[in-house]
Amino acid sequence: MIYQNNLVTVEIEPSEIPWIKVFTQRPVKEFSECSADEKLEIFRVIDVAEKLMLSYFQPDKINIASFGNILPQVHWHVMARFATDSYFPEPMWGEQQRQAQLNLPSFEIFFKQLGEGL
C-alpha cells in the first residue's frame, strides 16, 4: 500500500511498468454511487499520480481506466506506458507485442514520493 485515508486506498499493481490502483474505502460497486467527497478524492489522487509519473518516468502516455469485472469495487488504474513496454500500444492485459526493453528509474523511490505527495 502506498497511501490510505478515510476515502481511498492507493496500492501498487506489480508490473514491468509503473502502475497503481486507487480504491474507495467503502465497498461501492459503481462510480455513480460514490459520494462527492470520494469522487473528488479519487480525481485528486489520479491527478497527483499522473503528474508525478510524467515528471519522474517521462512515459510516452499515461493510461487511466476504471473497470471492475473481476473485482466489483470502484477502483481506478493509473499506468505509465512506454513505446518499448511489452504490450504497447495494446492494454497491459492484451496481446504481448515484444519483450520489454525498459530502463526506468527506481519504482520504490517513485512510490515513496507518491505516498509523500498524497
Biopython code that builds the backbone (N, CA, C, O; Angstrom):
import numpy as np
from Bio.PDB.StructureBuilder import StructureBuilder

atoms = [
    (1, "MET", "N", (0.841, -1.177, 0.000)),
    (1, "MET", "CA", (0.000, 0.000, 0.000)),
    (1, "MET", "C", (0.891, 1.246, 0.000)),
    (1, "MET", "O", (1.899, 1.304, 0.703)),
    (2, "ILE", "N", (0.504, 2.223, -0.789)),
    (2, "ILE", "CA", (1.253, 3.472, -0.900)),
    (2, "ILE", "C", (0.660, 4.547, -0.003)),
    (2, "ILE", "O", (1.382, 5.329, 0.616)),
    (3, "TYR", "N", (-0.675, 4.572, 0.058)),
    (3, "TYR", "CA", (-1.357, 5.669, 0.754)),
    (3, "TYR", "C", (-2.756, 5.211, 1.128)),
    (3, "TYR", "O", (-3.363, 4.382, 0.450)),
    (4, "GLN", "N", (-3.258, 5.779, 2.236)),
    (4, "GLN", "CA", (-4.616, 5.461, 2.667)),
    (4, "GLN", "C", (-5.144, 6.615, 3.495)),
    (4, "GLN", "O", (-4.420, 7.200, 4.301)),
    (5, "ASN", "N", (-6.414, 6.936, 3.291)),
    (5, "ASN", "CA", (-7.117, 7.854, 4.178)),
    (5, "ASN", "C", (-8.527, 7.313, 4.368)),
    (5, "ASN", "O", (-8.785, 6.155, 4.040)),
    (6, "ASN", "N", (-9.431, 8.108, 4.882)),
    (6, "ASN", "CA", (-10.773, 7.592, 5.158)),
    (6, "ASN", "C", (-11.619, 7.418, 3.903)),
    (6, "ASN", "O", (-12.718, 6.869, 3.983)),
    (7, "LEU", "N", (-11.136, 7.872, 2.741)),
    (7, "LEU", "CA", (-11.898, 7.779, 1.496)),
    (7, "LEU", "C", (-11.330, 6.781, 0.499)),
    (7, "LEU", "O", (-12.087, 6.081, -0.174)),
    (8, "VAL", "N", (-9.999, 6.706, 0.394)),
    (8, "VAL", "CA", (-9.368, 5.872, -0.632)),
    (8, "VAL", "C", (-8.143, 5.136, -0.093)),
    (8, "VAL", "O", (-7.581, 5.483, 0.945)),
    (9, "THR", "N", (-7.760, 4.116, -0.837)),
    (9, "THR", "CA", (-6.504, 3.405, -0.637)),
    (9, "THR", "C", (-5.794, 3.365, -1.983)),
    (9, "THR", "O", (-6.427, 3.149, -3.016)),
    (10, "VAL", "N", (-4.471, 3.575, -1.970)),
    (10, "VAL", "CA", (-3.673, 3.513, -3.194)),
    (10, "VAL", "C", (-2.714, 2.339, -3.055)),
    (10, "VAL", "O", (-1.954, 2.252, -2.091)),
    (11, "GLU", "N", (-2.760, 1.436, -4.034)),
    (11, "GLU", "CA", (-1.938, 0.231, -3.999)),
    (11, "GLU", "C", (-1.090, 0.117, -5.258)),
    (11, "GLU", "O", (-1.404, 0.709, -6.291)),
    (12, "ILE", "N", (-0.023, -0.645, -5.155)),
    (12, "ILE", "CA", (0.853, -0.946, -6.284)),
    (12, "ILE", "C", (0.311, -2.167, -7.010)),
    (12, "ILE", "O", (-0.064, -3.157, -6.382)),
    (13, "GLU", "N", (0.270, -2.094, -8.333)),
    (13, "GLU", "CA", (-0.001, -3.265, -9.166)),
    (13, "GLU", "C", (1.356, -3.732, -9.696)),
    (13, "GLU", "O", (1.965, -3.037, -10.509)),
    (14, "PRO", "N", (1.841, -4.896, -9.253)),
    (14, "PRO", "CA", (3.151, -5.361, -9.718)),
    (14, "PRO", "C", (3.165, -5.515, -11.247)),
    (14, "PRO", "O", (2.303, -6.180, -11.823)),
    (15, "SER", "N", (4.142, -4.899, -11.879)),
    (15, "SER", "CA", (4.204, -4.899, -13.333)),
    (15, "SER", "C", (5.568, -4.422, -13.798)),
    (15, "SER", "O", (6.363, -3.922, -13.001)),
    (16, "GLU", "N", (5.837, -4.574, -15.074)),
    (16, "GLU", "CA", (7.069, -4.032, -15.657)),
    (16, "GLU", "C", (6.986, -2.521, -15.820)),
    (16, "GLU", "O", (8.006, -1.861, -16.018)),
    (17, "ILE", "N", (5.786, -1.975, -15.738)),
    (17, "ILE", "CA", (5.581, -0.531, -15.850)),
    (17, "ILE", "C", (5.100, 0.022, -14.510)),
    (17, "ILE", "O", (4.581, -0.733, -13.688)),
    (18, "PRO", "N", (5.261, 1.316, -14.277)),
    (18, "PRO", "CA", (4.679, 1.939, -13.078)),
    (18, "PRO", "C", (3.154, 1.882, -13.178)),
    (18, "PRO", "O", (2.571, 2.366, -14.148)),
    (19, "TRP", "N", (2.509, 1.284, -12.162)),
    (19, "TRP", "CA", (1.073, 1.041, -12.234)),
    (19, "TRP", "C", (0.530, 1.051, -10.816)),
    (19, "TRP", "O", (0.979, 0.293, -9.956)),
    (20, "ILE", "N", (-0.438, 1.916, -10.590)),
    (20, "ILE", "CA", (-1.100, 1.960, -9.281)),
    (20, "ILE", "C", (-2.594, 1.769, -9.469)),
    (20, "ILE", "O", (-3.133, 1.934, -10.563)),
    (21, "LYS", "N", (-3.249, 1.417, -8.365)),
    (21, "LYS", "CA", (-4.710, 1.321, -8.344)),
    (21, "LYS", "C", (-5.216, 2.151, -7.174)),
    (21, "LYS", "O", (-4.647, 2.127, -6.082)),
    (22, "VAL", "N", (-6.301, 2.889, -7.423)),
    (22, "VAL", "CA", (-6.929, 3.738, -6.411)),
    (22, "VAL", "C", (-8.293, 3.136, -6.096)),
    (22, "VAL", "O", (-9.163, 3.079, -6.965)),
    (23, "PHE", "N", (-8.481, 2.690, -4.864)),
    (23, "PHE", "CA", (-9.718, 2.053, -4.429)),
    (23, "PHE", "C", (-10.500, 2.970, -3.497)),
    (23, "PHE", "O", (-9.908, 3.746, -2.747)),
    (24, "THR", "N", (-11.814, 2.886, -3.540)),
    (24, "THR", "CA", (-12.620, 3.521, -2.500)),
    (24, "THR", "C", (-12.488, 2.675, -1.238)),
    (24, "THR", "O", (-12.314, 1.459, -1.312)),
    (25, "GLN", "N", (-12.572, 3.319, -0.092)),
    (25, "GLN", "CA", (-12.575, 2.571, 1.166)),
    (25, "GLN", "C", (-13.894, 1.819, 1.324)),
    (25, "GLN", "O", (-13.921, 0.666, 1.754)),
    (26, "ARG", "N", (-14.976, 2.488, 0.970)),
    (26, "ARG", "CA", (-16.281, 1.825, 1.068)),
    (26, "ARG", "C", (-16.425, 0.831, -0.081)),
    (26, "ARG", "O", (-15.916, 1.079, -1.174)),
    (27, "PRO", "N", (-17.109, -0.286, 0.148)),
    (27, "PRO", "CA", (-17.318, -1.269, -0.914)),
    (27, "PRO", "C", (-18.433, -0.823, -1.877)),
    (27, "PRO", "O", (-19.541, -1.359, -1.862)),
    (28, "VAL", "N", (-18.108, 0.160, -2.702)),
    (28, "VAL", "CA", (-19.059, 0.731, -3.652)),
    (28, "VAL", "C", (-18.822, 0.074, -5.003)),
    (28, "VAL", "O", (-17.677, -0.072, -5.432)),
    (29, "LYS", "N", (-19.898, -0.322, -5.677)),
    (29, "LYS", "CA", (-19.769, -1.047, -6.936)),
    (29, "LYS", "C", (-19.590, -0.133, -8.140)),
    (29, "LYS", "O", (-18.812, -0.452, -9.040)),
    (30, "GLU", "N", (-20.289, 0.992, -8.176)),
    (30, "GLU", "CA", (-20.247, 1.886, -9.334)),
    (30, "GLU", "C", (-19.803, 3.277, -8.916)),
    (30, "GLU", "O", (-20.089, 3.720, -7.803)),
    (31, "PHE", "N", (-19.097, 3.972, -9.817)),
    (31, "PHE", "CA", (-18.613, 5.322, -9.537)),
    (31, "PHE", "C", (-19.768, 6.261, -9.207)),
    (31, "PHE", "O", (-19.620, 7.151, -8.368)),
    (32, "SER", "N", (-20.899, 6.077, -9.848)),
    (32, "SER", "CA", (-22.061, 6.940, -9.588)),
    (32, "SER", "C", (-22.583, 6.798, -8.161)),
    (32, "SER", "O", (-23.330, 7.658, -7.694)),
    (33, "GLU", "N", (-22.206, 5.735, -7.462)),
    (33, "GLU", "CA", (-22.609, 5.522, -6.077)),
    (33, "GLU", "C", (-21.657, 6.181, -5.081)),
    (33, "GLU", "O", (-21.937, 6.215, -3.883)),
    (34, "CYS", "N", (-20.540, 6.700, -5.571)),
    (34, "CYS", "CA", (-19.581, 7.369, -4.694)),
    (34, "CYS", "C", (-20.134, 8.710, -4.237)),
    (34, "CYS", "O", (-20.899, 9.357, -4.951)),
    (35, "SER", "N", (-19.742, 9.109, -3.056)),
    (35, "SER", "CA", (-20.106, 10.436, -2.563)),
    (35, "SER", "C", (-19.295, 11.490, -3.326)),
    (35, "SER", "O", (-18.312, 11.165, -3.992)),
    (36, "ALA", "N", (-19.709, 12.728, -3.223)),
    (36, "ALA", "CA", (-18.968, 13.821, -3.869)),
    (36, "ALA", "C", (-17.538, 13.876, -3.327)),
    (36, "ALA", "O", (-16.598, 14.101, -4.089)),
    (37, "ASP", "N", (-17.367, 13.674, -2.021)),
    (37, "ASP", "CA", (-16.029, 13.689, -1.434)),
    (37, "ASP", "C", (-15.164, 12.546, -1.977)),
    (37, "ASP", "O", (-13.980, 12.742, -2.253)),
    (38, "GLU", "N", (-15.746, 11.365, -2.127)),
    (38, "GLU", "CA", (-14.991, 10.233, -2.676)),
    (38, "GLU", "C", (-14.568, 10.512, -4.119)),
    (38, "GLU", "O", (-13.430, 10.243, -4.503)),
    (39, "LYS", "N", (-15.488, 11.051, -4.906)),
    (39, "LYS", "CA", (-15.159, 11.372, -6.300)),
    (39, "LYS", "C", (-14.039, 12.397, -6.376)),
    (39, "LYS", "O", (-13.105, 12.235, -7.162)),
    (40, "LEU", "N", (-14.117, 13.437, -5.581)),
    (40, "LEU", "CA", (-13.059, 14.454, -5.579)),
    (40, "LEU", "C", (-11.724, 13.866, -5.156)),
    (40, "LEU", "O", (-10.687, 14.202, -5.728)),
    (41, "GLU", "N", (-11.742, 12.996, -4.165)),
    (41, "GLU", "CA", (-10.501, 12.392, -3.680)),
    (41, "GLU", "C", (-9.899, 11.455, -4.722)),
    (41, "GLU", "O", (-8.683, 11.445, -4.913)),
    (42, "ILE", "N", (-10.723, 10.678, -5.387)),
    (42, "ILE", "CA", (-10.226, 9.804, -6.451)),
    (42, "ILE", "C", (-9.527, 10.639, -7.514)),
    (42, "ILE", "O", (-8.410, 10.317, -7.920)),
    (43, "PHE", "N", (-10.171, 11.702, -7.966)),
    (43, "PHE", "CA", (-9.574, 12.519, -9.025)),
    (43, "PHE", "C", (-8.357, 13.295, -8.536)),
    (43, "PHE", "O", (-7.442, 13.551, -9.319)),
    (44, "ARG", "N", (-8.323, 13.671, -7.273)),
    (44, "ARG", "CA", (-7.135, 14.327, -6.717)),
    (44, "ARG", "C", (-5.949, 13.365, -6.758)),
    (44, "ARG", "O", (-4.853, 13.740, -7.175)),
    (45, "VAL", "N", (-6.173, 12.132, -6.326)),
    (45, "VAL", "CA", (-5.102, 11.136, -6.303)),
    (45, "VAL", "C", (-4.634, 10.826, -7.725)),
    (45, "VAL", "O", (-3.431, 10.751, -7.975)),
    (46, "ILE", "N", (-5.565, 10.646, -8.650)),
    (46, "ILE", "CA", (-5.204, 10.376, -10.041)),
    (46, "ILE", "C", (-4.375, 11.527, -10.608)),
    (46, "ILE", "O", (-3.378, 11.295, -11.292)),
    (47, "ASP", "N", (-4.778, 12.755, -10.328)),
    (47, "ASP", "CA", (-4.064, 13.934, -10.818)),
    (47, "ASP", "C", (-2.635, 13.976, -10.282)),
    (47, "ASP", "O", (-1.692, 14.186, -11.045)),
    (48, "VAL", "N", (-2.472, 13.779, -8.981)),
    (48, "VAL", "CA", (-1.134, 13.784, -8.370)),
    (48, "VAL", "C", (-0.288, 12.656, -8.965)),
    (48, "VAL", "O", (0.874, 12.870, -9.314)),
    (49, "ALA", "N", (-0.863, 11.465, -9.082)),
    (49, "ALA", "CA", (-0.116, 10.316, -9.609)),
    (49, "ALA", "C", (0.297, 10.544, -11.056)),
    (49, "ALA", "O", (1.440, 10.268, -11.420)),
    (50, "GLU", "N", (-0.606, 11.038, -11.880)),
    (50, "GLU", "CA", (-0.276, 11.272, -13.288)),
    (50, "GLU", "C", (0.845, 12.292, -13.431)),
    (50, "GLU", "O", (1.792, 12.070, -14.186)),
    (51, "LYS", "N", (0.749, 13.397, -12.720)),
    (51, "LYS", "CA", (1.780, 14.434, -12.823)),
    (51, "LYS", "C", (3.146, 13.910, -12.380)),
    (51, "LYS", "O", (4.161, 14.208, -13.010)),
    (52, "LEU", "N", (3.173, 13.131, -11.296)),
    (52, "LEU", "CA", (4.443, 12.592, -10.826)),
    (52, "LEU", "C", (4.978, 11.548, -11.800)),
    (52, "LEU", "O", (6.180, 11.523, -12.065)),
    (53, "MET", "N", (4.118, 10.688, -12.338)),
    (53, "MET", "CA", (4.560, 9.708, -13.334)),
    (53, "MET", "C", (5.172, 10.404, -14.546)),
    (53, "MET", "O", (6.215, 9.987, -15.049)),
    (54, "LEU", "N", (4.518, 11.465, -15.010)),
    (54, "LEU", "CA", (5.024, 12.198, -16.178)),
    (54, "LEU", "C", (6.401, 12.794, -15.912)),
    (54, "LEU", "O", (7.297, 12.681, -16.748)),
    (55, "SER", "N", (6.573, 13.421, -14.764)),
    (55, "SER", "CA", (7.856, 14.064, -14.487)),
    (55, "SER", "C", (8.942, 13.057, -14.123)),
    (55, "SER", "O", (10.099, 13.243, -14.500)),
    (56, "TYR", "N", (8.598, 12.010, -13.407)),
    (56, "TYR", "CA", (9.598, 11.061, -12.911)),
    (56, "TYR", "C", (10.025, 10.048, -13.987)),
    (56, "TYR", "O", (11.216, 9.794, -14.165)),
    (57, "PHE", "N", (9.051, 9.478, -14.696)),
    (57, "PHE", "CA", (9.355, 8.420, -15.666)),
    (57, "PHE", "C", (9.425, 8.917, -17.110)),
    (57, "PHE", "O", (10.035, 8.257, -17.951)),
    (58, "GLN", "N", (8.824, 10.046, -17.411)),
    (58, "GLN", "CA", (8.748, 10.582, -18.772)),
    (58, "GLN", "C", (8.224, 9.537, -19.759)),
    (58, "GLN", "O", (8.889, 9.223, -20.746)),
    (59, "PRO", "N", (7.031, 9.002, -19.489)),
    (59, "PRO", "CA", (6.470, 7.973, -20.355)),
    (59, "PRO", "C", (5.967, 8.550, -21.678)),
    (59, "PRO", "O", (5.880, 9.765, -21.857)),
    (60, "ASP", "N", (5.646, 7.658, -22.582)),
    (60, "ASP", "CA", (5.041, 8.067, -23.846)),
    (60, "ASP", "C", (3.565, 8.413, -23.664)),
    (60, "ASP", "O", (3.016, 9.216, -24.418)),
    (61, "LYS", "N", (2.925, 7.805, -22.665)),
    (61, "LYS", "CA", (1.499, 8.021, -22.430)),
    (61, "LYS", "C", (1.154, 7.569, -21.022)),
    (61, "LYS", "O", (1.779, 6.657, -20.482)),
    (62, "ILE", "N", (0.166, 8.205, -20.438)),
    (62, "ILE", "CA", (-0.426, 7.740, -19.175)),
    (62, "ILE", "C", (-1.785, 7.136, -19.519)),
    (62, "ILE", "O", (-2.583, 7.757, -20.221)),
    (63, "ASN", "N", (-2.046, 5.940, -19.032)),
    (63, "ASN", "CA", (-3.356, 5.315, -19.184)),
    (63, "ASN", "C", (-4.083, 5.373, -17.848)),
    (63, "ASN", "O", (-3.522, 5.036, -16.806)),
    (64, "ILE", "N", (-5.330, 5.803, -17.892)),
    (64, "ILE", "CA", (-6.190, 5.845, -16.707)),
    (64, "ILE", "C", (-7.470, 5.117, -17.073)),
    (64, "ILE", "O", (-8.113, 5.438, -18.072)),
    (65, "ALA", "N", (-7.837, 4.131, -16.258)),
    (65, "ALA", "CA", (-9.014, 3.332, -16.579)),
    (65, "ALA", "C", (-9.725, 2.900, -15.311)),
    (65, "ALA", "O", (-9.117, 2.734, -14.253)),
    (66, "SER", "N", (-11.031, 2.725, -15.450)),
    (66, "SER", "CA", (-11.829, 2.176, -14.367)),
    (66, "SER", "C", (-12.675, 1.048, -14.931)),
    (66, "SER", "O", (-13.534, 1.262, -15.786)),
    (67, "PHE", "N", (-12.420, -0.137, -14.447)),
    (67, "PHE", "CA", (-13.219, -1.295, -14.819)),
    (67, "PHE", "C", (-13.110, -2.277, -13.670)),
    (67, "PHE", "O", (-12.112, -2.282, -12.950)),
    (68, "GLY", "N", (-14.094, -3.082, -13.498)),
    (68, "GLY", "CA", (-14.070, -3.968, -12.348)),
    (68, "GLY", "C", (-14.946, -5.172, -12.549)),
    (68, "GLY", "O", (-15.877, -5.401, -11.777)),
    (69, "ASN", "N", (-14.667, -5.941, -13.565)),
    (69, "ASN", "CA", (-15.469, -7.124, -13.819)),
    (69, "ASN", "C", (-15.130, -8.254, -12.851)),
    (69, "ASN", "O", (-16.014, -9.012, -12.452)),
    (70, "ILE", "N", (-13.870, -8.371, -12.472)),
    (70, "ILE", "CA", (-13.462, -9.419, -11.538)),
    (70, "ILE", "C", (-13.612, -8.929, -10.108)),
    (70, "ILE", "O", (-14.117, -9.655, -9.251)),
    (71, "LEU", "N", (-13.182, -7.717, -9.849)),
    (71, "LEU", "CA", (-13.303, -7.098, -8.525)),
    (71, "LEU", "C", (-14.342, -5.981, -8.633)),
    (71, "LEU", "O", (-14.023, -4.885, -9.091)),
    (72, "PRO", "N", (-15.572, -6.247, -8.219)),
    (72, "PRO", "CA", (-16.646, -5.264, -8.435)),
    (72, "PRO", "C", (-16.675, -4.142, -7.397)),
    (72, "PRO", "O", (-17.740, -3.799, -6.883)),
    (73, "GLN", "N", (-15.522, -3.577, -7.092)),
    (73, "GLN", "CA", (-15.446, -2.415, -6.217)),
    (73, "GLN", "C", (-14.849, -1.287, -7.034)),
    (73, "GLN", "O", (-13.953, -1.514, -7.847)),
    (74, "VAL", "N", (-15.338, -0.068, -6.825)),
    (74, "VAL", "CA", (-14.805, 1.069, -7.563)),
    (74, "VAL", "C", (-13.299, 1.137, -7.372)),
    (74, "VAL", "O", (-12.809, 1.201, -6.245)),
    (75, "HIS", "N", (-12.574, 1.123, -8.476)),
    (75, "HIS", "CA", (-11.134, 1.346, -8.455)),
    (75, "HIS", "C", (-10.680, 1.830, -9.824)),
    (75, "HIS", "O", (-11.264, 1.504, -10.858)),
    (76, "TRP", "N", (-9.613, 2.625, -9.786)),
    (76, "TRP", "CA", (-9.049, 3.217, -10.997)),
    (76, "TRP", "C", (-7.608, 2.761, -11.140)),
    (76, "TRP", "O", (-6.875, 2.660, -10.155)),
    (77, "HIS", "N", (-7.209, 2.487, -12.371)),
    (77, "HIS", "CA", (-5.840, 2.120, -12.702)),
    (77, "HIS", "C", (-5.152, 3.343, -13.305)),
    (77, "HIS", "O", (-5.731, 4.041, -14.136)),
    (78, "VAL", "N", (-3.923, 3.594, -12.883)),
    (78, "VAL", "CA", (-3.102, 4.660, -13.456)),
    (78, "VAL", "C", (-1.777, 4.019, -13.837)),
    (78, "VAL", "O", (-1.060, 3.500, -12.982)),
    (79, "MET", "N", (-1.452, 4.060, -15.145)),
    (79, "MET", "CA", (-0.273, 3.367, -15.663)),
    (79, "MET", "C", (0.560, 4.302, -16.518)),
    (79, "MET", "O", (0.026, 5.065, -17.324)),
    (80, "ALA", "N", (1.867, 4.240, -16.338)),
    (80, "ALA", "CA", (2.792, 4.934, -17.231)),
    (80, "ALA", "C", (3.150, 3.959, -18.349)),
    (80, "ALA", "O", (3.649, 2.862, -18.094)),
    (81, "ARG", "N", (2.893, 4.367, -19.575)),
    (81, "ARG", "CA", (3.128, 3.479, -20.727)),
    (81, "ARG", "C", (4.290, 3.978, -21.574)),
    (81, "ARG", "O", (4.542, 5.177, -21.690)),
    (82, "PHE", "N", (4.989, 3.010, -22.161)),
    (82, "PHE", "CA", (6.188, 3.286, -22.945)),
    (82, "PHE", "C", (6.105, 2.521, -24.264)),
    (82, "PHE", "O", (5.617, 1.392, -24.312)),
    (83, "ALA", "N", (6.587, 3.150, -25.325)),
    (83, "ALA", "CA", (6.554, 2.508, -26.645)),
    (83, "ALA", "C", (7.311, 1.192, -26.661)),
    (83, "ALA", "O", (7.058, 0.343, -27.516)),
    (84, "THR", "N", (8.242, 1.012, -25.720)),
    (84, "THR", "CA", (9.032, -0.225, -25.675)),
    (84, "THR", "C", (8.571, -1.198, -24.592)),
    (84, "THR", "O", (9.233, -2.208, -24.358)),
    (85, "ASP", "N", (7.420, -0.908, -23.912)),
    (85, "ASP", "CA", (6.946, -1.915, -22.951)),
    (85, "ASP", "C", (6.405, -3.116, -23.719)),
    (85, "ASP", "O", (6.204, -3.034, -24.931)),
    (86, "SER", "N", (6.173, -4.211, -23.042)),
    (86, "SER", "CA", (5.824, -5.474, -23.695)),
    (86, "SER", "C", (4.508, -5.446, -24.466)),
    (86, "SER", "O", (4.316, -6.241, -25.386)),
    (87, "TYR", "N", (3.610, -4.548, -24.106)),
    (87, "TYR", "CA", (2.271, -4.592, -24.676)),
    (87, "TYR", "C", (1.900, -3.381, -25.529)),
    (87, "TYR", "O", (0.931, -3.438, -26.285)),
    (88, "PHE", "N", (2.647, -2.297, -25.421)),
    (88, "PHE", "CA", (2.313, -1.050, -26.127)),
    (88, "PHE", "C", (2.166, -1.299, -27.622)),
    (88, "PHE", "O", (3.027, -1.970, -28.190)),
    (89, "PRO", "N", (1.143, -0.808, -28.289)),
    (89, "PRO", "CA", (0.099, 0.096, -27.828)),
    (89, "PRO", "C", (-1.121, -0.615, -27.251)),
    (89, "PRO", "O", (-2.115, 0.035, -26.928)),
    (90, "GLU", "N", (-1.060, -1.935, -27.118)),
    (90, "GLU", "CA", (-2.166, -2.705, -26.551)),
    (90, "GLU", "C", (-2.290, -2.427, -25.058)),
    (90, "GLU", "O", (-1.343, -1.935, -24.445)),
    (91, "PRO", "N", (-3.447, -2.735, -24.459)),
    (91, "PRO", "CA", (-3.554, -2.632, -22.996)),
    (91, "PRO", "C", (-2.646, -3.669, -22.351)),
    (91, "PRO", "O", (-2.257, -4.647, -22.990)),
    (92, "MET", "N", (-2.315, -3.454, -21.098)),
    (92, "MET", "CA", (-1.398, -4.345, -20.387)),
    (92, "MET", "C", (-1.950, -5.763, -20.229)),
    (92, "MET", "O", (-1.185, -6.683, -19.941)),
    (93, "TRP", "N", (-3.223, -5.958, -20.405)),
    (93, "TRP", "CA", (-3.824, -7.281, -20.306)),
    (93, "TRP", "C", (-4.127, -7.823, -21.700)),
    (93, "TRP", "O", (-4.795, -8.848, -21.843)),
    (94, "GLY", "N", (-3.629, -7.125, -22.736)),
    (94, "GLY", "CA", (-3.852, -7.534, -24.122)),
    (94, "GLY", "C", (-2.788, -8.505, -24.603)),
    (94, "GLY", "O", (-2.173, -9.221, -23.812)),
    (95, "GLU", "N", (-2.583, -8.517, -25.909)),
    (95, "GLU", "CA", (-1.612, -9.407, -26.519)),
    (95, "GLU", "C", (-0.215, -8.799, -26.446)),
    (95, "GLU", "O", (-0.004, -7.644, -26.817)),
    (96, "GLN", "N", (0.733, -9.595, -25.963)),
    (96, "GLN", "CA", (2.109, -9.118, -25.859)),
    (96, "GLN", "C", (2.653, -8.848, -27.253)),
    (96, "GLN", "O", (2.482, -9.651, -28.170)),
    (97, "GLN", "N", (3.319, -7.694, -27.395)),
    (97, "GLN", "CA", (3.838, -7.249, -28.680)),
    (97, "GLN", "C", (5.335, -7.509, -28.843)),
    (97, "GLN", "O", (5.826, -7.646, -29.963)),
    (98, "ARG", "N", (6.060, -7.576, -27.720)),
    (98, "ARG", "CA", (7.522, -7.698, -27.757)),
    (98, "ARG", "C", (8.032, -8.000, -26.349)),
    (98, "ARG", "O", (7.261, -7.964, -25.390)),
    (99, "GLN", "N", (9.310, -8.294, -26.224)),
    (99, "GLN", "CA", (9.972, -8.350, -24.925)),
    (99, "GLN", "C", (10.293, -6.921, -24.537)),
    (99, "GLN", "O", (10.860, -6.172, -25.332)),
    (100, "ALA", "N", (9.940, -6.540, -23.335)),
    (100, "ALA", "CA", (10.168, -5.168, -22.883)),
    (100, "ALA", "C", (11.649, -4.831, -22.897)),
    (100, "ALA", "O", (12.506, -5.661, -22.593)),
    (101, "GLN", "N", (11.920, -3.581, -23.262)),
    (101, "GLN", "CA", (13.284, -3.051, -23.217)),
    (101, "GLN", "C", (13.225, -1.727, -22.486)),
    (101, "GLN", "O", (13.392, -0.660, -23.077)),
    (102, "LEU", "N", (12.981, -1.819, -21.179)),
    (102, "LEU", "CA", (12.795, -0.625, -20.362)),
    (102, "LEU", "C", (13.988, -0.425, -19.436)),
    (102, "LEU", "O", (14.510, -1.377, -18.856)),
    (103, "ASN", "N", (14.400, 0.805, -19.312)),
    (103, "ASN", "CA", (15.451, 1.178, -18.371)),
    (103, "ASN", "C", (14.900, 2.354, -17.572)),
    (103, "ASN", "O", (15.184, 3.513, -17.872)),
    (104, "LEU", "N", (14.105, 2.034, -16.546)),
    (104, "LEU", "CA", (13.357, 3.050, -15.815)),
    (104, "LEU", "C", (13.996, 3.351, -14.469)),
    (104, "LEU", "O", (14.660, 2.496, -13.884)),
    (105, "PRO", "N", (13.792, 4.572, -13.980)),
    (105, "PRO", "CA", (14.264, 4.885, -12.634)),
    (105, "PRO", "C", (13.539, 4.019, -11.593)),
    (105, "PRO", "O", (12.561, 3.343, -11.911)),
    (106, "SER", "N", (14.014, 4.049, -10.386)),
    (106, "SER", "CA", (13.531, 3.215, -9.290)),
    (106, "SER", "C", (12.030, 3.377, -9.035)),
    (106, "SER", "O", (11.543, 4.477, -8.776)),
    (107, "PHE", "N", (11.314, 2.258, -9.114)),
    (107, "PHE", "CA", (9.894, 2.261, -8.771)),
    (107, "PHE", "C", (9.721, 2.571, -7.289)),
    (107, "PHE", "O", (8.801, 3.298, -6.913)),
    (108, "GLU", "N", (10.603, 2.024, -6.439)),
    (108, "GLU", "CA", (10.469, 2.204, -4.996)),
    (108, "GLU", "C", (10.539, 3.685, -4.618)),
    (108, "GLU", "O", (9.764, 4.157, -3.786)),
    (109, "ILE", "N", (11.466, 4.406, -5.229)),
    (109, "ILE", "CA", (11.577, 5.843, -4.950)),
    (109, "ILE", "C", (10.318, 6.566, -5.423)),
    (109, "ILE", "O", (9.794, 7.435, -4.726)),
    (110, "PHE", "N", (9.836, 6.199, -6.616)),
    (110, "PHE", "CA", (8.609, 6.811, -7.127)),
    (110, "PHE", "C", (7.439, 6.573, -6.174)),
    (110, "PHE", "O", (6.728, 7.515, -5.823)),
    (111, "PHE", "N", (7.234, 5.331, -5.756)),
    (111, "PHE", "CA", (6.109, 5.016, -4.878)),
    (111, "PHE", "C", (6.228, 5.757, -3.549)),
    (111, "PHE", "O", (5.224, 6.201, -2.992)),
    (112, "LYS", "N", (7.446, 5.890, -3.041)),
    (112, "LYS", "CA", (7.667, 6.644, -1.807)),
    (112, "LYS", "C", (7.312, 8.109, -2.028)),
    (112, "LYS", "O", (6.607, 8.699, -1.209)),
    (113, "GLN", "N", (7.782, 8.702, -3.110)),
    (113, "GLN", "CA", (7.474, 10.095, -3.416)),
    (113, "GLN", "C", (5.976, 10.298, -3.602)),
    (113, "GLN", "O", (5.428, 11.311, -3.166)),
    (114, "LEU", "N", (5.312, 9.348, -4.244)),
    (114, "LEU", "CA", (3.865, 9.467, -4.441)),
    (114, "LEU", "C", (3.141, 9.446, -3.104)),
    (114, "LEU", "O", (2.263, 10.275, -2.865)),
    (115, "GLY", "N", (3.495, 8.516, -2.236)),
    (115, "GLY", "CA", (2.880, 8.461, -0.912)),
    (115, "GLY", "C", (3.068, 9.750, -0.140)),
    (115, "GLY", "O", (2.143, 10.230, 0.515)),
    (116, "GLU", "N", (4.274, 10.314, -0.217)),
    (116, "GLU", "CA", (4.544, 11.572, 0.470)),
    (116, "GLU", "C", (3.778, 12.730, -0.169)),
    (116, "GLU", "O", (3.361, 13.651, 0.533)),
    (117, "GLY", "N", (3.589, 12.697, -1.483)),
    (117, "GLY", "CA", (2.885, 13.768, -2.190)),
    (117, "GLY", "C", (1.383, 13.755, -1.980)),
    (117, "GLY", "O", (0.704, 14.763, -2.172)),
    (118, "LEU", "N", (0.873, 12.588, -1.580)),
    (118, "LEU", "CA", (-0.566, 12.488, -1.361)),
    (118, "LEU", "C", (-0.928, 12.912, 0.051)),
    (118, "LEU", "O", (-2.103, 12.893, 0.419)),
]
sb = StructureBuilder()
sb.init_structure("model")
sb.init_model(0)
sb.init_chain("A")
sb.init_seg("    ")
for serial, (resi, resn, name, xyz) in enumerate(atoms, 1):
    if name == "N":
        sb.init_residue(resn, " ", resi, " ")
    sb.init_atom(name, np.array(xyz, "f"), 0.0, 1.0, " ", f" {name:<3s}", serial, name[0])
structure = sb.get_structure()
